[in-house]
Every structure is written in structure tokens, then in C-alpha cells.
Amino acid sequence: MRRLLIAVATVLATIATAHGQTPPAQAPTEPVPQARTVNLTVEQRYVIKEIVKDLTVPKVSGNVPATIGTAVPEGVPLQPMPAAIGEKVPQVKSHRFFVTNDRIVLVNPNDTRIAEVID
């Protein structure tokens, strides 16, 4: 009887150990969105839109990504941030930007990755 109880306990321990193991997690098939590096209020976004719309900035044509965290392709002309924006929205005064498809894309000056997209 004692041997039977030991055998049953061994089998149950083996099953519990095997059941507790989980297969490795699958890599995500979709890219994980990057966290925003610039936090703008609705009012600050409006200020940027209003100032940029009055500038004569060439629009970038073609298939240029406008996803936060994406590197800006070489050849996309980046504009310096206007002083008026730097005064009203100081956290972006060192950033650069470009305009495409009626969107203003703010670019981090350190790594030329997209920091914010303003529709």
C-alpha cells in the first residue's frame, strides 16, 4: 500500500511539473508602437498647426512613414523649428519637422526618429 501511494505521488508530481511549464511566447507579428517622446496638450498641438500652416514649407511627397519611433528616411528635408513655436511650446524648440499629407511630423534632433505626428 505504501509503495502504491509513493508511486501515485510520483506520477502526480511529474504531471504537475509538466503542466506548469508553458511554451515560449511567440514573437508579435505586428510592430509594437513606440512610446511618445514628446507630450503635447491639445492647445500646444493647435499652436504648432496654426504657426506651420502660415509658413511656406514644402510638403514631402511620396510614401514617407509618419509613425512615432520610425527613423526618417534620408533625403527627407527637415525644417528647423520656428522660433515662435519654440517660445510657445518649449519642449519642441530643438526638434525639426516636415509636412506630409496635411500632417506635421516632429523629429527628434538626436536620432532623427519621429517624435510626434500632428494631424
N, C-alpha and C positions, 0 to 999 in steps of 0.2 A: 504494500500500500504506500509506504513511504517513497519507494522508487517511482511509483506512478505519479505521485504528487510532484516529485522533483522533475520528472520528465515533462509534465504538463506546465509547470512553472517555466522551464527552459524554453519550451515551444512558445508560450505566451510572451516571454521576454524577447525572443527573436522576432516575433511578429510585430510587437510594439516598436522595436528598434527600426525595423524595415518600414513600418508605416510612418514613423516620424521623419523619415528622410524625404525631402522634396526635390524634384528635378530642378536643375539650374534654370534661372529665369531667362526667358527669351529676350533678345535684344529688341528694342522698339523698332517697328518698321517705319514709323513716321518720325521726322526730326523733332526733338524736344525744343519748344520755343525758349528763347533766351530771356532772361530777366531784363527788365528795363534798367538802363544805367542813368537815365535822367527822369526825374519825376516832375511832370508839369501839371499845373492846375488847368482847368478849362479856360480860365481867364488868360493864363500865360500862353496857351496854345492859340487863343484868339488874337492876342497881341502879335505873336510871331506871324500868323497868317495875314493880318492886316498890313504889317510892315512889308512883308515879302511880296504881297500882291502889287504893291506900288513900285517895286523895283523892276528894272529891265534885266531880268535874269534869264539866260537861255534855258529852255526846257531840255532835259536829257531825253532823247528818243531811243527807241529800241526796247529790248527786254532787259531792263535793269532791275535787279531784285530790290524790294523795299520791305525786307523783313528784319526786325530787330535782331542784332547779333551777327548778321551776314556781312562779310567783307565787301567793300565797294570795289567793283572791278576796275582794273587800271584803264585809264582813258576817260573815265567819268570826271568831268571838270567840277571840282569842289570850289564853292564860293566861300569867301570869308564871312563870318557873321557880322552883319551891320552893327555899328556902334549903338544905334537906337535900341536894338534888341538886347545887346549886352547890358545896357543901362536898366532896362525894364525886366529882363529875365537873366540875372547874373550867372546862373548855373550853366548857361549855354554860351557864354561870351567867347570861350576859347574853341567852341565847336565850329565845324564847317557845315555846309549844306548844299544840296542840289534839289532841283524841282523836276518832277516827272509825273505825268498823268494826273495833274491837279493835286499832287501831294508834295509836301515839303518834307525832305528827308534830312534829318540831323545826323551828322557823322562825328564820331569820337576822333579827336585830333591825334591821339596817341597810337591807335591801332587801325584807323580808317574802317572801323566797323560801324554799322548803322546803330545809332543810339535811340532814335525816336522817329516815328512817322506821324506826320500831322496831315489829316485828311481835309 
